[in-house]
Amino acid sequence: MKLKADKSKGRISRHIYGHFAEHLGRCIYEGIWVGENSDIPNTEGYRTDVLEALRNLKIPVLRWPGGCFADEYHWKDGIGPREGRKRMVNTHWGGVTENNHFGTHEFFRLCELLDCEPYICGNVGSGTVQEMSEWVEYMTFDGESPMADWRRRNGREEPWRLKYFGVGNENWGCGGNMRPEYYADLYRRYQTYTRNYGDNRLYKIAGGPNVDDYHWTETLMREAGRFMDGLSLHYYTIPGSWEQKKSALGFDEADWAETMGKALHMDELITRHSAIMDQYDPEKRVGLIIDEWGTWFLCEPGTNPGFLYQQNSLRDALVAGIHLNIFHKHCGRVHMANLAQAVNVLQAPVLTEGDKLVLTPTYHVLEMYSVHQDNEYLELVFDSPMYTHGSQPLPQISATASRDGEGRIYLSLCNLSHCDGASLTIQVEGAETASVTGRILTHSDLEAHNTFEAPDRIQPAAFRGASLANGLLSCAVPAASVIVLELS
Ligand code: AHR
């Protein structure tokens, strides 16, 4: 393997490390928002432990309020005194009553507390152009206007800064079951009235394709590419099939290998959607925004099937590392990615139960990888040994490298094999490096996960399997592991 430390291949936007919080199950309510009167320790109604955990991840951007929920969310129901807010049924997610206690003001305050940028997704499926237009006015207009005055009456004098705005979500499915031709026209119309007030500049994100729907991307880019800044793409890693999902735990080695293969599929999807985007946007002005990714398993037994609550094991850690490596590789086109979802839903970094919290293996990978945020992406030249288990041979090693502003080099390595270690020799070119340190996340049990009873079963540890001499890095990568090395 060669690491070309002097060859920058672009910049890894920190927004690739974005998150997503939907009004779904116990993500917003219980997971983030408990209200000021809760017995659970909170800061202005937000769980203090969750704030601390998410802050520690250096979350750059948070997407809200959905997801499918976005296309039936009516923002005016979520402002003003909480007791008076209209209640609604969350028809997508468990049919539960949504009391709208967490609305626009609460979301922006959450972003302030997390020191991250907001990304709001508007309602195209069941909302009007006027409703979307007025939401943007409410949030970002500084002068005198019906919406800005209403915001002030609700306690917020200054407009908020809002850059990322999604015009609908999954409009091929839960967001209206539209054809791309129809959505492209709606996108053009709705986005027209999302105005740039004062010096606030929206980065407008069109609802993109589902998985490998290349016709959707082609149509959107052709008909509406010049009106957008970003196009979203959703792809979940689902062992089994959409109809017959498998469990988060209790998997065998074949399930492990299948999951690795499905995670790697993200590379092909980005490559092929990007090739279409390149035809219409060779300058790569329009970002491919992977605003939903992660594992999707059967929900934990005994939990509400509409809540999408699942455990998270070492296998999820590998899925996370593989995805981040792929996003880095495509950083010229992938301007943002958002893991689904931040707390208690799907591949969550944080799980809660009552006043307890656990950090999942996915959390630890995100934390270990956060050193790559905003770095120069470096070229790695290598042929991975192969991992064959079941039908499909896969590369055994997924890797990525970057350099930060101080010249430190970071190399992340994922060993996808459930059973074989790998000995790697890496020639570091174009940089004087004298020392290497590292951290590893692994376990002898492929199903290792953290629970409320045993929250520290799998955690990052110091890695001592790497050495550096005369620009040659040697590294023994254990099976089923994620490693982040720092060379200086
Ligand atoms: O993340 C869960 C759901 O998955 C989202 O609401 C939807 O956009 C996607 O289908």
Residues whose N, C-alpha, C, O or C-beta is under 5 A from the ligand:
A	BS01	AHR	G67 C68 F69 E170 A340
